[in-house]
Amino acid sequence: MNIYINGQSMQLTSTDNLTVALQSFLSTEQQQLSYAVALNGDFIGKNQYGSTLLSTGDSIDILFPIQGG
């Protein structure tokens, strides 16, 4: 199955959920940071990552907070 994460194409098995996709895409260091996730434009709560199944063509956006002034 082909999905998109932050605009990059990624191949996953048809049984993968959002947690598996995030672990495949993010480095170990990035996984320890705070971030928000949107699936097809809708934000998903962290407690829903494991139960959110993905479909071919889904688009995931991972957003990290930016600090500045």
C-alpha positions in Angstrom: 0.0 0.0 0.0 1.3 3.5 -0.9 0.8 6.4 1.6 2.3 9.8 1.9 4.0 11.2 5.0 4.9 14.9 4.8 4.6 14.7 1.0 7.0 11.7 0.7 5.7 8.4 -0.8 6.0 5.4 1.5 5.2 1.7 1.0 3.6 -0.2 3.8 1.9 -3.5 4.2 -1.9 -3.5 4.0 -2.3 -4.2 7.7 -0.3 -1.3 9.0 -1.7 1.3 11.4 -0.7 4.8 12.1 1.8 3.8 14.8 3.7 1.5 12.4 3.8 4.3 9.8 5.2 6.8 12.3 7.8 4.4 13.6 8.9 3.7 10.0 9.2 7.3 9.1 10.5 9.1 12.2 14.0 8.6 13.7 14.3 7.3 17.2 15.2 10.9 18.4 12.1 12.4 16.6 9.8 9.8 18.2 10.9 11.1 21.6 9.8 14.7 20.7 6.3 16.2 20.9 4.5 16.3 17.6 1.0 16.4 16.2 -0.4 14.1 13.5 -3.0 14.8 10.9 -4.5 12.0 8.7 -6.0 13.4 5.5 -6.3 16.8 7.1 -7.9 15.6 10.4 -5.8 15.7 13.6 -5.6 12.3 15.4 -5.1 12.0 19.1 -2.0 10.1 20.3 -4.2 7.5 22.0 -5.8 6.7 18.6 -2.5 6.0 16.7 -2.6 2.2 17.3 -6.2 1.8 16.3 -6.1 4.0 13.2 -5.8 1.8 10.2 -4.4 3.3 7.0 -5.6 3.0 3.4 -3.9 3.3 0.1 -3.4 7.0 -0.8 -3.7 8.3 2.8 -1.8 11.5 3.5 -0.2 11.9 7.0 1.2 15.3 8.1 3.6 15.3 11.1 4.0 18.7 12.7 6.7 19.5 15.3 6.3 22.7 17.4 8.6 25.6 16.5 10.0 27.8 19.1 11.0 31.4 18.5 10.1 34.9 19.2 
